[in-house]
Amino acid sequence: MCRWLAYSGSPVRLVELLYKPEHSLVMQSKHARMGVDTVNGDGFGLGWYGTNEIPGLFLSTEPAWNDRNLRELSAQITADRVFAHIRASTGSAVQRTNCHPFRYRNWLWMHNGLIAKFPLVRRELALAVDPSLYTLIEGSTDSEILFFLAVGFGLTEDPPAAVARAVGFVEEVGRRNGVQFPIQMTVATTDGATTWAFRYSSRGKSRSLFHSTDVSTLRRQYPDNPQLHDLSDDSRLVVSEPLGDLRGAWEEVPESTCVVVHGGLQELRPFAPAA
């Protein structure tokens, strides 16, 4: 499986997100504590929003802990919305086009989990992707197929409804082919202004997902912590596992839930697949 983080808030240098925390994403690439795999060394990816509407991407098949370019870029790039992902392949090739985040216009998407028995259902799922989108698929992962299914189902207009339809379709196809529990996922997507994150699995035992608590509350609890004073009140993180052990800083996202982050507003909504 994989680990990921989605950040939004005051502009921050990427090194502060990826390297500085006690249990940073780069540290998780070697020593994940809550994932199926301890090591997530099958590549990594960064997506960030800068001066252009279209987000930047940096993807590599190197392990995150061993990539000098990642450290160099992280020390220079500052952004107010960042997606970062470290990969542990569930069977597809280790290649750059299989690294997350995936991009469509101004949208980013990343996934931890899998479509069960993907080789069995891949053809039917791929044929359901809108023909105008199919040519944009570059890699061979279930994650990218799920992304473009969601785009075809209306991701750019109503992300929760589109993801619900995409997941519902995957479950329908899987069960029709004898797959008892077709999907396992934590997914994050953003248009550059709002982030949506989803925790769901057909089995009801989803991979871990957490969101950060309100920064102003943490400042009152920890007035001597300098890192908290560098963040604006609207800064938020959604992560596969906490980046540190600061008590009260993280809350687990419940099963079958969509987290919506827009500015300083953070909302948890029930999530269920749609037929």
C-alpha positions in Angstrom: 0.0 0.0 0.0 1.0 3.7 0.2 1.1 6.7 2.5 0.2 10.3 1.5 -0.5 13.8 2.8 -2.6 16.7 1.6 -1.8 20.2 3.0 -3.5 23.5 2.6 -3.0 26.8 4.4 -0.3 29.4 4.7 2.6 29.0 2.2 5.2 26.6 3.5 8.4 25.2 2.2 8.0 21.6 1.2 11.0 20.6 3.4 8.9 21.6 6.4 6.2 19.0 5.4 8.3 16.2 4.0 11.4 16.1 6.2 11.1 18.2 9.4 8.3 16.5 11.2 9.2 13.8 13.7 7.4 11.1 11.7 7.6 12.8 8.3 6.4 11.3 5.0 10.0 10.6 4.0 10.5 8.8 7.3 7.3 6.9 6.6 8.8 5.7 3.3 11.2 3.6 5.4 9.3 3.1 8.7 5.5 3.4 8.2 3.8 2.5 11.5 0.1 2.1 10.4 0.4 0.8 6.8 0.2 -2.7 5.5 3.8 -2.3 4.4 6.5 -0.8 6.6 8.6 0.3 3.6 7.0 2.4 0.8 10.0 2.5 -1.6 8.4 2.1 -5.1 8.5 5.8 -6.0 7.0 9.0 -4.8 5.3 12.1 -6.2 4.6 15.7 -5.4 1.9 18.0 -6.7 1.7 21.7 -5.8 0.0 24.9 -6.9 2.3 27.8 -7.7 1.8 30.8 -10.0 -0.1 28.8 -12.6 -3.6 27.3 -12.5 -2.2 23.9 -13.5 -0.4 22.3 -10.6 3.3 21.3 -10.9 4.3 17.6 -10.6 7.5 15.9 -9.6 7.4 12.1 -9.9 10.2 9.6 -9.4 10.7 5.9 -9.1 13.5 6.4 -6.6 12.7 5.7 -2.9 11.8 9.0 -1.3 14.6 8.6 1.4 17.2 8.3 -1.3 16.4 11.0 -3.8 18.7 14.0 -3.7 16.5 15.9 -6.2 13.6 15.7 -3.8 15.6 17.2 -1.0 16.9 20.0 -3.2 13.5 20.9 -4.6 11.8 20.7 -1.1 14.3 23.2 0.2 13.3 25.7 -2.5 9.6 25.3 -3.3 7.0 27.1 -1.3 3.3 26.4 -1.8 0.0 26.8 0.0 -1.5 23.5 -1.3 0.5 20.3 -1.6 -0.2 16.7 -2.3 2.6 14.2 -1.6 2.6 10.4 -2.0 5.0 7.5 -1.3 4.2 4.3 -3.1 4.2 0.6 -2.3 3.1 -1.2 -5.4 0.2 -3.7 -5.2 1.4 -5.4 -8.4 1.7 -2.8 -11.1 5.1 -1.8 -12.5 7.5 0.5 -10.7 7.6 3.3 -13.3 7.2 7.1 -13.3 3.7 7.0 -15.0 2.4 4.9 -12.1 3.5 7.4 -9.4 0.9 9.6 -7.7 -0.5 12.2 -7.8 -2.3 12.0 -11.1 -3.3 15.2 -12.9 -6.2 16.2 -15.1 -6.3 19.9 -16.0 -6.2 21.7 -12.6 -7.1 18.6 -10.6 -4.9 16.3 -8.6 -5.7 12.8 -7.3 -3.9 10.2 -5.1 -4.9 6.9 -3.6 -3.8 4.4 -1.0 -5.4 1.0 -1.4 -6.4 -1.2 -4.3 -9.1 -2.5 -6.6 -9.1 -6.2 -5.7 -8.2 -8.7 -8.4 -7.6 -5.7 -10.7 -6.3 -7.8 -13.7 -9.7 -9.7 -13.7 -11.8 -6.5 -13.9 -9.3 -4.1 -15.6 -10.7 -4.4 -19.1 -14.3 -3.7 -18.1 -13.3 -0.8 -15.9 -11.1 0.7 -18.6 -13.8 0.4 -21.3 -16.1 2.4 -19.0 -13.7 5.4 -19.0 -15.1 8.2 -21.2 -13.4 7.9 -24.7 -12.3 11.5 -24.5 -10.4 10.7 -21.3 -9.0 7.3 -22.1 -6.1 8.6 -24.2 -4.9 10.6 -21.1 -4.2 7.4 -19.1 -0.4 6.9 -19.1 0.2 4.2 -16.5 -1.1 0.8 -15.6 -2.5 1.3 -12.1 -5.9 0.7 -10.7 -5.6 4.2 -9.0 -5.4 6.0 -12.4 -8.3 4.1 -13.8 -10.4 5.0 -10.7 -9.4 8.6 -11.2 -10.5 8.8 -14.8 -13.7 6.9 -14.0 -14.4 9.6 -11.4 -13.6 12.4 -13.9 -16.0 10.8 -16.4 -18.7 10.6 -13.6 -18.5 14.4 -13.0 -15.5 14.9 -10.6 -15.1 18.5 -11.8 -18.7 19.4 -11.0 -19.5 17.4 -7.8 -16.5 15.5 -6.4 -18.3 13.5 -3.7 -21.1 12.4 -6.0 -18.6 11.5 -8.8 -16.4 9.4 -6.4 -19.5 7.7 -5.0 -20.5 6.7 -8.6 -17.0 5.5 -9.5 -16.7 3.4 -6.3 -20.2 2.1 -6.8 -19.4 1.1 -10.4 -16.1 -0.7 -9.3 -18.1 -2.6 -6.7 -20.7 -3.6 -9.2 -18.2 -4.9 -11.7 -16.1 -6.6 -9.0 -19.1 -8.5 -7.5 -20.3 -9.5 -10.9 -16.9 -11.1 -11.4 -17.0 -12.9 -8.0 -14.9 -10.4 -6.0 -16.4 -10.2 -2.5 -14.7 -7.0 -1.4 -13.9 -5.1 -4.6 -12.3 -1.9 -3.3 -10.0 -0.5 -0.5 -9.2 3.2 -0.5 -8.2 6.4 1.1 -8.4 8.9 -1.8 -7.6 12.7 -1.9 -8.5 15.0 -4.7 -8.3 18.8 -5.2 -9.0 21.5 -7.7 -6.5 23.9 -6.1 -9.1 25.6 -3.9 -10.8 22.7 -2.0 -9.6 19.3 -1.0 -11.8 16.3 -0.7 -10.5 13.1 1.1 -12.4 9.8 1.3 -12.0 6.8 3.6 -13.9 3.7 2.4 -13.6 0.0 1.8 -16.0 -2.7 0.7 -15.0 -4.8 3.8 -15.6 -1.9 6.2 -12.0 -2.1 7.5 -10.3 0.8 5.7 -6.7 2.0 5.7 -5.8 4.6 8.3 -6.6 8.3 7.7 -6.3 11.3 10.0 -7.0 15.1 9.8 -5.3 17.8 11.8 -7.2 19.7 14.5 -7.7 23.5 14.5 -4.3 25.3 14.7 -5.6 28.1 17.0 -6.7 25.5 19.5 -3.3 23.8 19.4 -1.6 27.2 19.9 -3.5 27.7 23.1 -2.6 24.2 24.3 1.1 24.5 23.3 2.0 28.2 23.6 5.8 27.4 23.5 5.7 25.4 20.3 7.3 27.6 17.6 6.1 25.5 14.7 2.5 26.2 15.5 3.1 30.0 15.4 4.4 29.8 11.8 1.1 28.4 10.5 -2.1 30.4 9.7 -5.3 29.5 11.4 -6.7 28.0 8.2 -3.8 25.5 7.8 -5.0 21.9 7.5 -3.5 18.5 6.9 -5.1 15.2 5.9 -2.7 12.3 6.3 -2.4 8.5 6.1 -0.8 8.6 9.5 0.2 11.4 11.9 3.4 13.3 11.3 4.1 13.5 15.0 3.0 12.6 18.5 1.7 16.0 19.6 -1.2 15.2 21.8 -4.6 16.5 20.5 -3.1 17.4 17.0 -4.7 14.6 15.1 -8.2 13.0 14.8 -9.0 9.8 13.0 -11.3 10.0 10.1 -14.2 7.6 10.6 -15.1 4.8 8.3 -17.1 5.7 5.2 -16.4 9.4 5.5 -15.6 12.3 3.2 -13.5 15.2 4.6 -13.9 18.5 2.8 -11.3 21.2 3.5 -11.9 24.7 2.1 -9.9 27.6 3.6 -10.2 27.2 7.4 -13.4 25.3 7.1 -13.3 21.5 7.6 -16.3 19.3 7.3 -16.9 15.6 7.7 -19.7 14.0 5.7 -20.9 10.4 5.4 -19.8 8.6 2.2 -21.4 5.7 0.5 -21.1 4.3 -3.0 -23.8 5.1 -5.5 -25.3 2.8 -8.1 
